[in-house]
């Protein structure tokens, strides 16, 4: 398993964006981007849970 993205540590997490000068449209686009990132993260959690459950079924751990 090789990922293209390096692992993100808590300290490497993106900082909140300063939206003070953004237009309403730009903020809406940013929200759409964040929703996409949330969906991507939830998909990854689901994938990893499935892998964990498959391993637990094989090796008998929970």
VMD Tcl script that draws the C-alpha trace (Angstrom):
set ca {
  {0.00 0.00 0.00}
  {1.60 3.23 -1.14}
  {-0.13 6.56 -0.77}
  {0.67 9.59 -2.87}
  {0.08 11.93 0.07}
  {2.46 11.94 3.03}
  {0.81 11.24 6.39}
  {-0.62 14.32 8.08}
  {0.26 14.78 11.72}
  {-1.87 16.90 14.04}
  {0.71 19.67 13.90}
  {0.63 19.57 10.08}
  {-3.11 20.17 9.87}
  {-4.14 23.19 7.80}
  {-4.74 26.41 9.65}
  {-8.16 28.07 9.52}
  {-8.51 30.37 6.53}
  {-8.87 34.11 7.04}
  {-12.07 34.90 5.14}
  {-12.34 38.55 6.09}
  {-11.52 39.78 2.57}
  {-13.23 36.94 0.69}
  {-16.45 37.61 -1.20}
  {-19.62 35.70 -0.41}
  {-19.04 33.69 -3.59}
  {-15.47 32.82 -2.57}
  {-16.64 31.74 0.88}
  {-19.31 29.56 -0.76}
  {-16.66 27.96 -2.97}
  {-14.49 27.39 0.09}
  {-17.41 25.69 1.86}
  {-17.90 23.43 -1.17}
  {-14.19 22.56 -1.07}
  {-14.38 21.75 2.65}
  {-17.46 19.58 2.14}
  {-15.53 17.66 -0.50}
  {-12.64 17.20 1.91}
  {-15.02 15.98 4.63}
  {-16.53 13.48 2.19}
  {-13.06 12.31 1.18}
  {-12.06 11.89 4.84}
  {-15.25 9.97 5.65}
  {-14.64 7.68 2.68}
  {-11.12 7.02 3.90}
  {-12.40 6.22 7.41}
  {-14.89 3.75 5.93}
  {-12.16 2.12 3.84}
  {-9.81 1.81 6.82}
  {-12.56 0.41 9.05}
  {-13.31 -2.23 6.40}
  {-9.62 -3.18 6.26}
  {-9.44 -3.34 10.05}
  {-12.55 -5.53 10.22}
  {-11.24 -7.83 7.50}
  {-7.96 -8.25 9.37}
  {-9.84 -8.89 12.61}
  {-11.89 -11.61 10.89}
  {-8.73 -13.25 9.58}
  {-6.68 -13.00 12.75}
  {-9.54 -13.23 15.25}
  {-9.01 -9.86 16.93}
  {-11.55 -7.16 17.61}
}
mol new
graphics top color blue
foreach p $ca { graphics top sphere $p radius 0.5 }
foreach p [lrange $ca 0 end-1] q [lrange $ca 1 end] { graphics top cylinder $p $q radius 0.2 }
display resetview
